[in-house]
Amino acid sequence: MKDKGLTKEEIGSILLAKKALSKLGHGSMINVKKLCSEMGISRKAAYSYYRRLKGKKKVQETKDKERDDILKENMLLKERIKRLEIENRILNILKRGMEDLKKRGYLDK
């Protein structure tokens, strides 16, 4: 590849942008053939960079989703712990109340 200042990732990013622009009806704003010609690379190479970048993007999205799922699960567990702590305090209060009532003779021992 002739050094024109663009990395493989940047070329892949341009092709990702072209695909996004195509969804908006503006895909013709990027001429892949001309870009490749100016870069001194084949379109096949450019699309190879695109697929590699897209694959990295999917891997990152998967990692992000897994992280978000773990964070969500962690948050739910913290909420559950909080509820259990409250329930435990209530049970301790009730237990002490029952013991007090038994001591005072209001309940059978």
N, C-alpha and C positions, 0 to 999 in steps of 0.2 A: 504494500500500500504506500503510495506517495504521501509524504508528510505534508498535509495541508492544514494541520492544526486541529483536526478532529480525531477523537479516539473512536474505537469500535463501539463503545457505549454511547457516545454522542451520536454516531450514525444510526445505531439502533433506536435511540431516543427520537431522532428525526422521523424514522419510519413509524414509531409508535404514535407520534404526533400526527402523521399523515393519516393513519388509521382512525384516530379520534376525530380529525377534521372531516374525514369521509362520512362519519356518522352524522355530522352536521351539514353535509352537502358541500364541503369546501376542500375535499381531498385533492383537487387539482391545484391547490396553492403550492404543493411540493411536487417537483418534477424529479422522480427517483432516477430516471435515466440520465438526466443532466447532472444531478448530484454525483452519481457514481462516476460519470465521465470526468467530471472536474476533480474527483478524489483519486481517480486512477484505479478504481476497483470495479469488480463486476457486480451486477445487481444480485447475483447469487450470493456473493460474499456479504453484501449489505444486508440481505434478508437473513443470512446466517447470523449476523450480529443482532438483528432484530429478534430472531427466535431465541437466541441465547439470553438477551436482555429480558424478553417476555417471560422466559423460564425462571430467571432470577426474581422477577417481579412476582410471579406466582408463588415461588418458594417463600418470599418475604411476606406475602399476603397470608399464606398458610401459617407461618410463624406468628404473625400479628394476631390472627384469629385464635390460635392456640393460647397465646399470652392473654388475650382478652377473655377467653373462656376460663382460664385459670384465675384471673383477677375477679371475674364475676363469681366463680365458685368460692373464692376466698372471702368475698364480701358476704355471700349468703351464709357461709360458715360462721363468720364473725357475728352476723345478726342472730343466728341460731344460738351461739354461745351466750350472747347477751340475754336472749329470752330464757335460756336454761338457768342462767345466774339469777334472774328475777324469780323464776319459778322456785329455785332452790331457797332463796331468801324467804319467799312466802311460805314454803313448807316448813322451814325452821321456825318462823314466827308461829305458825299453827301448832307445831309440835310443842313449843314452849307454852303456848296457851293451853293446850290439852294437859300438859304436865301440871300447870298451875291449877287448872280446874280439878284435877285428880287430888292434888295436895289439899285443896280447900274442901274436898268431899262432895263435889257436885257430880262427879262421875265415878263409876265403879273402877276400882284399881285393878 
